[in-house]
Each structure stands twice: as C-alpha cells, then as structure tokens.
Amino acid sequence: MSKDTPQSSSRRQFVGVAAAALAAGSLSRLAFAETSPATGSIIEPANGDKTAIRPFRVHVPESQLIDMRRRIKATRWPDRETVPDESQGIQLASIQGLAQYWATGYDWRKCEARLNAWPQFITEIDGLDIHFIHVRSKHENAMPLIVTHGWPGSVIEQFKIIDPLVNPTAYGAPASDAFHLVIPSLPGYGFSARPNTTGWGPERTARAWVTLMKRLGYERFASQGGDLGGIVTNVMAKQAPPELIGIHVNFPASVPADMLKSLVAGDPTPAGLSDEEKHAYEQLSANFKRKRGYALEMGTRPQTLYGLADSPVALAAWLLDHGDGYGQPAAALSAAVLGHPVNGHSAGALTRDDILDDITLYWLTNTGISAARFYWESHANFFLAADVNVPAAVSAFPGENYQAPKSWTEKAYHNLIYFNKPETGGHFAAWEQPMIFANEVRAGLRPLRT
C-alpha cells in the first residue's frame, strides 16, 4: 500500500472537517438565506379566504435594491471572449456596460410606479397564489381576454399594449374592438407564488387560467399568448373549455410531425417544399442546431442554475442570451441593451430600461430558477402542430423563431379564422411593436365578436 502524499492527506482532512461541520450544523446558516423576499403588500379579506380577489401593491424595500447594486458592483468578471463577435455568448463589454448602468443609473422605482398604476391582484388557485393585472374597458361589450407572457418575460412585456386594447378609440380603432384584459404572472414568475411541488406546467396553468377568468365573472372569453404564453394558450385550446370562444397566438405551433422528425434528426431541407415552407424549415434548422442550449438546460437541469439566484449579472446574461446573439429572435433585446440596431435589427419600442425592468423583477422576486422549472414541467412540444379545433387567429411575425407558413398553420389550427404575416416585429412582439401587435390582436379576434 502506498504512503499518503501531503496532498492526499490534506484532501482527506478537508473532507473530514467539512463532513463534521455539516453534521454539527455549523454551516446551517446557509439554510436561512432569504429565498422569498418581500416585494409588496396584499389586502387580505377579514374572513381569511385565500381564493378571494385580493388587491396587491408592489413595494420593494430599499434594502433589497441596495443589496442588488452591491452585488452587481462586486461581480467577479471572467476574461473577455476569444472571438471578435458574440458567437461565444454575451460579450464582456456589453454586459459590463449594462451592469455599470444597472448599478449606478437605473431606477427601479419608476417601474414600480408603472406596475402600481394598473389594478393588480392576488388569488389562490389550486393551492397557489397567482398574481395578475386586471383592467376593464369603459366600452360596452368589450371582449374579455387573458394574455399570457413567456420566458424571459413577465407582465412588464404587456405594459405598452394595455391601453391600446382597453381604450381603442384613443388609438384610432372603433369601440367595438375593446377588450377587458387579464394579464397573469405564470406560476413561479414575478409576483405569482413559486410552486413547491411538481405539476405546474402548461396543462395545469391553462386550467388555472379558466378558473381565474370564471372567478372574475367572465363566462365567455378569449386567450392570447406568445412564447410560453402561446404554449399555454394552445394547450387551453386543446382542452377546449366551454367558456373559451377562441385564441390568438403569435408563437404558433404549426410544424408537421414529419418535418419535426427531420429537424430533430438534423436532416437537410426536404425536397418539394414551397418557398414559405423552405424558409421556415431553414429557420427551425438553425434554431435546433445552435440556439436551444438555454432551453435544454432549463428543461432538464433547472436546479443547477444557482447563479441565477446569487448573482444579478449571471441572471441578466442568462435572460438576455438565446443562443442567437445579434440575430433573431433576440436581436431586439440586444439592440435595446446596446442602444443601436444590430445586424440591421431595430429595438423597436424596446429600451434599455424596459429590459432592466424585466430582469430586475426576476432578481427581486428570486424567480430565476422557478421560472426555468416551467420548461422542466412542459410536456407539450413547442413547435409540433397544435391540432386544435377552437377558433384560432395566428400572427406570424418575421423575427420569430420561425415564420409559420399558412399551409402548415391551416393544418394545425382546424378552425383558422385569421392569419397574417406582419412586415415588422419579432419574438417579443408586444414589447417591440406594441401598436402592430395590438392591431393584430384586434383583427385576429374580431370574427369572434357578436
């Protein structure tokens, strides 16, 4: 038997000391790290009924903002990338510039005031507190509509579409195009509670949204969504509750099964496709080959992403990078952060503060990992043809992961009441192009009005 070296002896001593410390509880202080920071106040009913519609107001303690800025300034930076472009990820100069502004110039209180300008509420559904914004239109016969955000978004994505949809006459649209809007935070996102058991995926969320709308007194309503919100909306349409009169999605699930099989296998573009279908296949092929790393990690190992809860800069970089750098669909985010178009892609209506509002919300609510778990919980394929019979409207924006061809869309949505390919806009359409998005929602759901 060989003798111990100084290194092996030291290693065994370290392991022994660490094990003894854990057994003795000397590291137990780690278990008491704040995981559920206070971010607002709820007006509770006198009878303690958690299923009541409880008014909510955001107010983040100043101590949390001070701690966030301290952590940003204390970031330990890696070496810069070894390439002259963004092909290795978010470039060091870009994230350092954002961090500098975040720590010294950004004002969360402005976002807080914007949130509190809208009526916000909390209600418990299926054992989980759900946060939502609820804005009723002044116009008679307004259509109730539930709008669901995606990742890495939040209800902040919808700020700029609320008034155009609720108050259409102020934007040149007729009163008959008005909506009552309900905008919930997905489970584990924003001010909604973080699930502490499994099962909160698109299916359960879709059922919860129906409960929410009925609880608010809406017996008939439509649903809208993009990104994960589009998945929830498609699932709701498959469930086909009698209260749902139709849907609008800007992240359609329309890829035929044989096309999806070829994409997963990495096959070249099949023969016989139309120009539209060929373009969509090539967009998806690029997505499958190099743009899905973040989704694969969150879909399989979300708990490993501890840096999202410990470092504001780690969280920001993760939320900003979609594996496509300065290309679509994240180009608008990159352009907003950098303050200029990238590769010909504009930020549209997006600003650097918009981006930091959203990232800061994730940080203050400590929802980086709980939001990632929604991917782990998702059983629906994000691209496979939806196969729904509920009346459906689809807007295929050019900067989406893929611009859905009408031929595929008609086969996926069996009662397609509207299809359009806007000239401008991308994956974050409501954020980037709010007026175009609002017009698409109005036009798409207009056939459902009676």
C-alpha positions as CSV (number, residue, x, y, z in Angstrom):
1,M,0.0,0.0,0.0
2,S,1.4,3.4,-1.0
3,K,2.1,6.0,1.6
4,D,0.0,9.2,1.8
5,T,1.2,12.2,0.0
6,P,0.9,15.6,1.6
7,Q,-1.8,16.4,-1.0
8,S,-3.9,13.3,-0.4
9,S,-3.6,13.7,3.4
10,S,-4.7,17.4,3.2
11,R,-7.6,16.4,1.0
12,R,-8.9,13.8,3.4
13,Q,-8.5,16.2,6.3
14,F,-10.6,18.8,4.4
15,V,-13.3,16.3,3.5
16,G,-13.4,15.1,7.1
17,V,-13.6,18.6,8.6
18,A,-16.3,19.6,6.1
19,A,-18.4,16.5,6.9
20,A,-18.1,17.1,10.6
21,A,-19.1,20.7,10.1
22,L,-22.2,19.7,8.2
23,A,-23.1,17.1,10.8
24,A,-22.7,19.6,13.6
25,G,-24.8,22.1,11.7
26,S,-22.0,24.8,11.6
27,L,-23.0,25.5,8.0
28,S,-26.7,25.7,8.8
29,R,-26.7,29.4,8.3
30,L,-26.8,28.7,4.5
31,A,-30.3,27.2,5.0
32,F,-31.6,30.5,6.3
33,A,-30.6,32.6,3.3
34,E,-33.5,34.7,2.1
35,T,-35.3,32.8,-0.6
36,S,-38.7,34.6,-0.6
37,P,-38.0,38.3,-0.3
38,A,-40.9,40.7,0.4
39,T,-41.8,42.7,-2.7
40,G,-45.3,44.0,-2.0
41,S,-48.4,44.1,0.1
42,I,-51.7,42.2,-0.1
43,I,-55.0,43.4,1.3
44,E,-56.4,40.3,3.0
45,P,-60.1,39.7,3.5
46,A,-61.4,39.6,7.0
47,N,-62.5,36.0,6.7
48,G,-59.1,34.9,5.5
49,D,-60.4,33.5,2.2
50,K,-57.3,33.0,0.0
51,T,-59.4,32.4,-3.0
52,A,-60.8,35.9,-2.8
53,I,-59.6,38.5,-5.3
54,R,-57.1,40.3,-3.0
55,P,-55.7,43.7,-4.1
56,F,-51.9,43.8,-4.4
57,R,-49.4,46.6,-4.5
58,V,-45.7,46.4,-5.2
59,H,-43.2,47.9,-2.8
60,V,-39.7,46.6,-2.7
61,P,-37.8,47.5,0.5
62,E,-34.8,49.8,-0.2
63,S,-32.5,47.3,1.5
64,Q,-33.1,44.9,-1.4
65,L,-32.2,47.5,-4.0
66,I,-29.1,48.4,-2.1
67,D,-28.1,44.7,-1.9
68,M,-28.7,44.3,-5.6
69,R,-26.5,47.2,-6.5
70,R,-23.8,45.9,-4.1
71,R,-23.8,42.5,-5.7
72,I,-23.6,44.0,-9.2
73,K,-20.6,46.1,-8.3
74,A,-18.9,43.0,-6.6
75,T,-19.2,40.8,-9.7
76,R,-16.1,38.8,-10.4
77,W,-15.7,39.1,-14.2
78,P,-14.2,36.4,-16.5
79,D,-11.7,37.0,-19.2
80,R,-13.2,38.6,-22.4
81,E,-14.3,36.3,-25.2
82,T,-11.6,35.0,-27.5
83,V,-13.5,35.9,-30.7
84,P,-14.3,39.4,-32.1
85,D,-18.1,38.8,-32.2
86,E,-20.9,37.4,-30.0
87,S,-20.6,33.8,-31.2
88,Q,-19.4,32.7,-27.7
89,G,-22.2,34.4,-25.9
90,I,-22.9,37.8,-24.4
91,Q,-19.8,39.9,-24.9
92,L,-17.9,41.1,-21.8
93,A,-18.0,44.7,-22.9
94,S,-21.8,44.6,-23.5
95,I,-22.7,43.0,-20.1
96,Q,-20.2,45.2,-18.2
97,G,-21.8,48.3,-19.8
98,L,-25.2,47.2,-18.8
99,A,-24.1,46.3,-15.3
100,Q,-22.5,49.8,-14.9
101,Y,-25.7,51.5,-15.7
102,W,-27.8,49.0,-13.7
103,A,-25.7,49.7,-10.5
104,T,-25.4,53.5,-10.9
105,G,-28.1,54.9,-13.2
106,Y,-31.1,52.6,-13.3
107,D,-34.2,53.5,-11.2
108,W,-36.5,50.5,-10.2
109,R,-38.9,52.9,-8.6
110,K,-40.1,54.1,-12.0
111,C,-41.1,50.5,-12.9
112,E,-42.7,50.1,-9.5
113,A,-44.8,53.1,-10.2
114,R,-45.9,51.8,-13.6
115,L,-46.8,48.5,-12.1
116,N,-48.9,50.2,-9.4
117,A,-50.6,52.4,-11.9
118,W,-52.5,49.2,-13.0
119,P,-55.0,47.3,-10.8
120,Q,-53.1,44.3,-9.5
121,F,-54.5,41.3,-7.5
122,I,-53.6,38.0,-6.0
123,T,-55.9,35.0,-5.8
124,E,-55.2,31.4,-4.8
125,I,-55.9,28.8,-7.4
126,D,-55.3,25.1,-6.9
127,G,-53.2,25.9,-3.8
128,L,-51.0,28.5,-5.4
129,D,-51.2,32.3,-5.2
130,I,-51.5,33.8,-8.7
131,H,-50.7,37.5,-9.4
132,F,-52.5,39.3,-12.2
133,I,-53.3,42.7,-13.7
134,H,-57.0,43.3,-14.4
135,V,-58.0,46.3,-16.5
136,R,-61.6,46.7,-17.6
137,S,-62.6,48.7,-20.6
138,K,-65.1,51.6,-20.4
139,H,-66.6,50.4,-23.6
140,E,-69.8,48.3,-23.7
141,N,-69.5,44.7,-25.0
142,A,-65.7,44.7,-24.6
143,M,-64.3,41.2,-25.1
144,P,-62.7,39.5,-22.0
145,L,-59.1,38.4,-23.0
146,I,-56.5,36.7,-20.9
147,V,-52.9,37.5,-22.1
148,T,-50.0,35.3,-21.1
149,H,-46.4,36.3,-21.2
150,G,-43.4,34.0,-21.8
151,W,-39.8,33.5,-20.8
152,P,-37.7,35.5,-20.2
153,G,-40.6,37.9,-19.9
154,S,-43.2,38.9,-17.4
155,V,-46.3,41.1,-17.2
156,I,-43.9,44.0,-17.9
157,E,-43.9,42.8,-21.6
158,Q,-47.6,43.8,-21.8
159,F,-47.4,47.3,-20.4
160,K,-47.5,49.0,-23.8
161,I,-50.5,47.1,-25.2
162,I,-52.8,47.5,-22.3
163,D,-54.2,50.9,-23.1
164,P,-54.4,50.3,-26.9
165,L,-56.5,47.2,-26.3
166,V,-58.6,48.5,-23.4
167,N,-59.1,52.0,-24.9
168,P,-59.1,51.5,-28.7
169,T,-60.8,54.8,-29.6
170,A,-57.8,56.7,-28.3
171,Y,-55.7,55.0,-31.0
172,G,-58.0,55.3,-34.0
173,A,-59.8,52.0,-33.6
174,P,-63.5,51.5,-33.0
175,A,-65.1,51.0,-29.6
176,S,-66.2,47.6,-30.9
177,D,-62.6,46.5,-30.7
178,A,-62.3,46.9,-27.0
179,F,-61.1,44.3,-24.5
180,H,-61.2,43.7,-20.8
181,L,-57.7,42.5,-20.1
182,V,-56.5,39.9,-17.6
183,I,-52.7,39.6,-17.5
184,P,-51.4,36.9,-15.1
185,S,-47.9,36.1,-14.0
186,L,-47.1,32.5,-14.8
187,P,-46.6,30.2,-11.8
188,G,-43.1,30.8,-10.5
189,Y,-42.8,34.1,-12.3
190,G,-42.9,37.6,-11.0
191,F,-45.3,38.1,-8.1
192,S,-47.0,34.7,-8.5
193,A,-46.0,32.1,-5.9
194,R,-43.2,29.7,-6.7
195,P,-44.6,26.1,-6.8
196,N,-43.0,23.8,-4.2
197,T,-44.3,20.6,-5.7
198,T,-44.2,19.3,-9.3
199,G,-47.0,19.6,-11.8
200,W,-47.3,23.2,-12.6
201,G,-46.8,23.1,-16.3
202,P,-48.8,24.4,-19.3
203,E,-51.7,22.0,-18.7
204,R,-52.4,22.9,-15.1
205,T,-51.7,26.6,-15.8
206,A,-54.3,26.5,-18.6
207,R,-56.9,25.1,-16.3
208,A,-56.0,27.7,-13.7
209,W,-56.5,30.5,-16.2
210,V,-60.0,29.2,-16.8
211,T,-60.7,29.2,-13.1
212,L,-59.3,32.8,-12.9
213,M,-61.5,34.1,-15.7
214,K,-64.6,32.5,-14.2
215,R,-63.8,33.8,-10.8
216,L,-63.6,37.3,-12.3
217,G,-67.1,36.8,-13.6
218,Y,-66.3,36.2,-17.3
219,E,-68.5,33.4,-18.7
220,R,-67.0,33.7,-22.2
221,F,-63.5,34.8,-23.0
222,A,-60.6,34.6,-25.5
223,S,-57.0,33.8,-24.8
224,Q,-53.8,35.2,-26.2
225,G,-50.1,34.2,-25.9
226,G,-46.6,34.3,-27.2
227,D,-43.6,32.1,-26.3
228,L,-44.6,30.1,-23.2
229,G,-47.8,32.0,-23.2
230,G,-48.5,30.7,-26.7
231,I,-47.9,27.2,-25.4
232,V,-50.4,27.7,-22.5
233,T,-52.9,29.2,-25.0
234,N,-52.5,26.3,-27.4
235,V,-53.0,23.8,-24.5
236,M,-56.1,25.6,-23.3
237,A,-57.5,25.4,-26.8
238,K,-56.8,21.6,-26.9
239,Q,-58.6,21.3,-23.5
240,A,-61.4,23.3,-25.1
241,P,-63.3,24.5,-22.0
242,P,-66.8,25.7,-23.0
243,E,-66.0,29.2,-21.8
244,L,-63.2,29.7,-24.3
245,I,-64.5,31.3,-27.5
246,G,-61.2,31.4,-29.4
247,I,-57.5,32.2,-29.3
248,H,-54.8,34.4,-30.8
249,V,-51.2,33.3,-30.8
250,N,-48.0,34.9,-32.0
251,F,-45.9,31.9,-31.3
252,P,-47.8,29.3,-33.3
253,A,-47.3,25.5,-33.0
254,S,-47.7,24.5,-36.6
255,V,-44.8,22.2,-37.6
256,P,-46.0,18.9,-39.2
257,A,-44.8,15.8,-37.4
258,D,-42.7,14.6,-40.4
259,M,-41.0,18.0,-40.6
260,L,-40.3,18.0,-36.9
261,K,-38.8,14.5,-37.1
262,S,-36.4,15.6,-39.8
263,L,-35.4,18.7,-37.8
264,V,-34.7,16.7,-34.7
265,A,-32.5,14.3,-36.9
266,G,-30.7,17.3,-38.4
267,D,-31.7,16.4,-41.9
268,P,-31.2,18.8,-44.8
269,T,-34.2,20.8,-46.1
270,P,-36.6,18.2,-47.6
271,A,-37.5,18.4,-51.3
272,G,-40.9,19.6,-52.5
273,L,-41.4,22.5,-50.0
274,S,-42.8,25.8,-51.1
275,D,-40.6,28.9,-50.6
276,E,-42.5,29.8,-47.4
277,E,-42.1,26.3,-46.0
278,K,-38.4,26.1,-47.0
279,H,-37.7,29.4,-45.2
280,A,-39.5,28.2,-42.1
281,Y,-37.6,24.9,-42.2
282,E,-34.2,26.7,-42.5
283,Q,-35.1,29.0,-39.6
284,L,-36.0,26.0,-37.4
285,S,-33.0,24.0,-38.5
286,A,-30.7,26.8,-37.3
287,N,-32.7,27.0,-34.1
288,F,-32.4,23.3,-33.4
289,K,-28.7,23.2,-34.2
290,R,-27.3,26.1,-32.2
291,K,-30.0,28.1,-30.4
292,R,-31.6,25.8,-27.9
293,G,-28.9,25.4,-25.2
294,Y,-30.7,27.5,-22.7
295,A,-34.0,25.7,-23.2
296,L,-32.3,22.2,-22.9
297,E,-30.6,23.2,-19.6
298,M,-33.9,24.6,-18.1
299,G,-35.8,21.7,-19.5
300,T,-33.6,19.1,-17.9
301,R,-31.5,20.6,-15.1
302,P,-33.1,23.9,-13.9
303,Q,-32.0,23.5,-10.3
304,T,-28.3,23.6,-11.3
305,L,-28.7,27.3,-12.3
306,Y,-27.9,28.6,-8.8
307,G,-26.1,31.6,-10.2
308,L,-29.4,33.0,-11.2
309,A,-30.3,33.4,-7.5
310,D,-26.9,34.5,-6.4
311,S,-25.6,37.0,-9.0
312,P,-27.7,39.7,-10.7
313,V,-25.2,39.7,-13.6
314,A,-25.4,36.0,-14.1
315,L,-29.2,36.3,-14.2
316,A,-29.0,39.2,-16.7
317,A,-26.7,37.3,-19.0
318,W,-28.9,34.2,-18.9
319,L,-32.1,36.1,-19.6
320,L,-30.5,38.0,-22.4
321,D,-28.8,35.2,-24.3
322,H,-30.9,32.9,-26.5
323,G,-28.1,31.4,-28.5
324,D,-28.6,33.7,-31.4
325,G,-26.6,36.8,-30.3
326,Y,-27.3,39.6,-32.7
327,G,-29.7,37.5,-34.8
328,Q,-33.4,36.9,-34.4
329,P,-35.3,36.3,-32.2
330,A,-33.3,38.1,-29.5
331,A,-32.0,40.9,-31.8
332,A,-34.4,43.5,-30.4
333,L,-33.2,42.8,-26.8
334,S,-29.6,43.1,-27.9
335,A,-30.3,46.3,-29.8
336,A,-32.1,47.8,-26.8
337,V,-29.2,46.9,-24.5
338,L,-26.6,48.3,-26.9
339,G,-28.6,51.4,-27.8
340,H,-28.4,50.9,-31.6
341,P,-29.6,48.4,-34.3
342,V,-27.7,45.2,-34.6
343,N,-27.3,43.4,-37.9
344,G,-30.0,45.6,-39.3
345,H,-32.4,44.7,-36.5
346,S,-34.0,47.6,-34.5
347,A,-35.1,47.5,-30.9
348,G,-38.4,48.9,-31.9
349,A,-40.2,50.3,-28.9
350,L,-37.9,48.5,-26.5
351,T,-35.5,50.5,-24.3
352,R,-32.6,49.5,-22.0
353,D,-34.8,50.4,-19.1
354,D,-37.5,48.1,-20.3
355,I,-35.0,45.2,-20.4
356,L,-33.7,46.1,-16.9
357,D,-37.2,46.4,-15.5
358,D,-37.9,42.8,-16.5
359,I,-34.5,41.5,-15.3
360,T,-34.8,43.4,-12.0
361,L,-38.3,41.9,-11.5
362,Y,-36.8,38.4,-11.8
363,W,-34.0,39.3,-9.4
364,L,-36.2,41.0,-6.7
365,T,-38.7,38.1,-6.7
366,N,-35.9,35.5,-6.8
367,T,-37.7,33.6,-9.7
368,G,-34.8,32.8,-12.0
369,I,-34.9,29.1,-11.2
370,S,-38.6,28.8,-10.5
371,A,-39.2,30.3,-13.9
372,A,-36.7,27.9,-15.5
373,R,-38.6,25.0,-14.0
374,F,-41.6,25.8,-16.2
375,Y,-39.5,24.3,-19.1
376,W,-38.9,21.2,-17.0
377,E,-42.7,20.9,-16.4
378,S,-43.6,21.4,-20.1
379,H,-44.8,18.3,-21.7
380,A,-46.1,20.0,-24.8
381,N,-43.8,20.2,-27.8
382,F,-43.3,23.9,-28.5
383,F,-43.3,23.5,-32.3
384,L,-45.4,20.4,-33.1
385,A,-48.7,21.2,-34.9
386,A,-51.2,22.3,-32.2
387,D,-54.1,20.1,-33.6
388,V,-56.9,22.3,-32.1
389,N,-60.5,22.9,-33.2
390,V,-61.2,26.1,-31.2
391,P,-61.4,29.2,-33.4
392,A,-57.8,30.4,-33.8
393,A,-56.1,33.5,-35.1
394,V,-52.4,33.5,-35.9
395,S,-49.9,36.3,-36.4
396,A,-46.6,35.1,-37.9
397,F,-44.0,37.8,-37.2
398,P,-40.9,37.8,-39.4
399,G,-38.5,37.8,-36.4
400,E,-40.0,34.9,-34.7
401,N,-38.1,31.6,-34.2
402,Y,-39.7,30.6,-37.4
403,Q,-42.3,32.4,-39.5
404,A,-45.1,29.9,-39.7
405,P,-46.3,29.1,-43.3
406,K,-50.0,29.4,-43.8
407,S,-50.1,25.9,-45.3
408,W,-48.8,24.4,-42.1
409,T,-50.9,26.7,-39.9
410,E,-54.1,25.7,-41.6
411,K,-53.4,22.0,-40.8
412,A,-52.5,22.7,-37.2
413,Y,-55.5,25.0,-36.4
414,H,-58.5,23.4,-37.9
415,N,-60.7,26.5,-37.5
416,L,-58.3,29.2,-38.6
417,I,-60.2,32.5,-38.6
418,Y,-57.3,34.8,-39.2
419,F,-53.7,34.5,-40.5
420,N,-51.3,37.4,-41.2
421,K,-47.6,37.9,-41.6
422,P,-46.8,41.4,-40.3
423,E,-43.9,43.2,-42.0
424,T,-42.2,44.1,-38.8
425,G,-41.8,42.5,-35.3
426,G,-40.2,39.6,-33.7
427,H,-40.4,37.1,-30.8
428,F,-41.2,39.8,-28.3
429,A,-43.8,41.4,-30.5
430,A,-45.9,43.1,-27.8
431,W,-42.7,44.7,-26.4
432,E,-41.0,45.5,-29.7
433,Q,-44.0,46.7,-31.8
434,P,-46.9,47.3,-29.4
435,M,-49.2,49.1,-31.9
436,I,-48.7,46.5,-34.6
437,F,-49.3,43.8,-32.0
438,A,-52.5,45.5,-30.8
439,N,-53.8,45.7,-34.3
440,E,-53.1,42.0,-34.9
441,V,-55.0,41.1,-31.7
442,R,-57.9,43.3,-32.7
443,A,-58.1,42.0,-36.3
444,G,-57.5,38.4,-35.3
445,L,-60.2,38.2,-32.7
446,R,-62.7,40.5,-34.5
447,P,-64.5,37.5,-36.1
448,L,-65.4,36.2,-32.6
449,R,-67.4,39.3,-31.6
450,T,-71.2,39.1,-31.6
